[in-house]
Amino acid sequence: MRMFNRYLMVLAVIFCTLDVIMASFSVQDVSAYFIGNVIAYLIVTLLFVHFSPRARNALALVSVGLLTGFGIIAVVKVLDILKVT
């Protein structure tokens, strides 16, 4: 199995496992699923650092997009806590 295929397989298994565990605890906030999956994605991506430079650049762009979404959710949650919205 090629490295990138193994990477995608590990991501799929971790995402499914994480989502099933969160659903079994009756988590109803969609942002919690997103944040959990982003953190899992970043950890797995850091573990698979032996990609070609082209693949690393593409994954870096995906990581920036996901971190932007993570930051937006964090700001919205903080504003909600502070009741500014």
N, C-alpha and C positions, 0 to 999 in steps of 0.2 A: 504494500500500500504506500502510495506516495505521501510525502510529508504534508502537503496541502490537504489531501483527502483525509488524512488522519486528524489534522487540525479541525476540519469541518465536522468530522464525526465526533470528536471530543466536545466541541461546542454544542452540537445537537443534543448529545446525551446530558451534558451539564444543564443546558437550558430546560430540557424536558424534566429532569429530576428536580431542579430548583422550582419550576412552576408547579409541579405536582405537590411538592412539600408545602409551598405557600398556599396552594388551594386547599390542602388538607387541614391547614390551620385557619381556614376561612378568611383569608386576606382579601378584601374587596377593593382596595385602592390600586388602581391601574399603575400609578406612578411607582408603587412599591415593586411591582413586577418589572417595570422598566429599569429602575435603579439596580435591582438585584441582577438582572441580566447584563446590564452595562458593566457592573463590577466583575461578574464572572467572565465576560468577554475580555476585559482588560487584563485580568489575571492569566487567562489561557493564552492570550496573544503575547504576553511577556514571556511565557514559558516556551513558546514556539518562535524563537528568534532566528532560526536558521533558514529563513526564506531568502529568495533572491531579492536584490535591491528593488526591483519593480514591484514585487508582491509586498514588500515592506512599506513602500511608499503608498500603495493603494490601501493597505491596512491602517496606515497612519492617518489618511484622510477619513476613513470610517471612524477611527478612534476620536478624531477631533469633532466630528459630527455628533457622536454619541456623548462625548463630554460636554458639548454645548447643550444638548438636551438635558443632561444631568444637571448642569448649572441653572438652566431655566427652571426646572422643577424645584431645585433647592431654593432659588430666590422666591418662587411663588409660595412655597411652604413657609419660609421665614416671614414673608409679608402677611400670610394668613395667620401665623402665630401672633404677629405684632398688630393684627387687625388694621392694617393700613389700607387694604384693598376695599 
